[in-house]
Amino acid sequence: MEVVQITCYASENGAIRLTNGDNGVLQVFYDGEWGYVCDDGWTQLNSNVTCDILGYGYALSTAVGFYDDNTNYLLNLVDCVGNEAAFLDCSYSPYTPDSCFSSEHIYITCLPGGTAILVLDVFSYILISISFISLIISLILFCIAGRAFFRVETNIIYFNYCIAMLLATGIFLFGIPTRKFNRGFCMSIAFVLHYTWLAVFTWTLCIGILIMFKFVISVMSTRKIYPYLIVFGWVFPIIIPIITISITHSYYVNESKHCFLNNDGGVIWALIAPILIILIINAVFLVIAIVKIIYTKKSSQNNEQTDIMKDALITALVLTPVLGIPWLFLLLNVSIQHIALQYIFIFLNGLIGLVFLLVIVLRNKEVRGILKRGKTSEGITTLRNRDPMVSETEDYKVYHTPESSVEALT
């Protein structure tokens, strides 16, 4: 006769599981028994915390319904903030028959394993790195173009916009994953991101203001307003983050996944709301300017003025949707909080720097002029190497362009 010894290990209070491993109905061990969580007040953020505790990362989807005849509910009104290490760290209420109105189960599908998340993260960082490098190249080209570039009024706006975008992208790339540091450092990263992204959109608003002054109000010289635009572009964006962090200091940042503004308490709206307002204002400016262009083209033969208006509008028409569309997905994510929306936001933001380089910078007359001059100089150097008889005077005649004539370069 053999004696079989069986050792049973009791589950810890607050332990959780999904009925099918990485997906299924949520069950919790509470007061010595396994049971269910009532779906009242359940959010996608709660599902993200659940999957993170189980070691799966993010929640792909959440559904509620009657998935089991067993209705042994144990907890209700669970509310997580995003940085909980254990399920019972979330706020909750013990279940009572009167407290759960719908009495439906919670079905969660987690992103299986860490590999998929790692692939998405690597892909996102590659895109953002491309954007970052594109912005660095843009700044280098602006600086190489020199005085010819900065004599053009709109180029000053593009230069400042590029700096703001480079700062925002750089902080996002190198700073946002640093949640492993202390809360103060993480809050500083979130604050700088808050400021730099508002600065990016404020500079797009400056482009819209410039279009209104120069082409709609028909102010011939806008040089006098540039000091005000520069102050507005860099000072105005700092006001909102300062007010926000002073009011919401205790919950300003969400450090559970990244050092970024917290959805909880509506902190993220301190970034999204100003962005939406700027996009709406710029859209109105663009519509007015387009109507003005159509009117000018019909009533005036000044084709040169019309072409200038079109060039400025192309920049605004490109930057407004390219900048705005990603943030619409972030707006959706505030309410839905789905991992797919987060990665769409990161993917589209990762294209901004590249689009700016290809569509705005390389189309710029002063930049194209310096690039053409470089190609001509390279050709002359090659010719001199092949034929020593080519003189410096001939060199000068071939590629020299008067500094005052931008048109000659293009």
Secondary structure, DSSP 4 states (H G I P E B T S, - for coil): ---------PPPTT-EEETTSSEEEEEEEETTEEEEE--TT--HHHHHHHHHHHT--SEEEEEEE---S---EEEEEEE--S--SSGGGSEEEE--TTT-SS--EEEEEE--TTHHHHHHHHHHHHHHHHHHHHHHHHHHHHHHHTHHHHTSHHHHHHHHHHHHHHHHHHHHHHTTT-TTS-HHHHHHHHHHHHHHHHHHHHHHHHHHHHHIIIIIS--S--GGGHHHHHHHHHHHHHHHHHHHHHHSGGGSEETTTSSEE-SGGGTTHHHHHHHHHHHHHHHHHHHHHHHHHHHHHHH---HHHHHHHHHHHHHHHHHHHHHHHHHHHHHHHHHH--HHHHHHHHHHHTTHHHHIIIIIITT-HHHHHHHHHHHHHHHHHHHHHH-TT--HHHHHHHH---TT-SGGG-
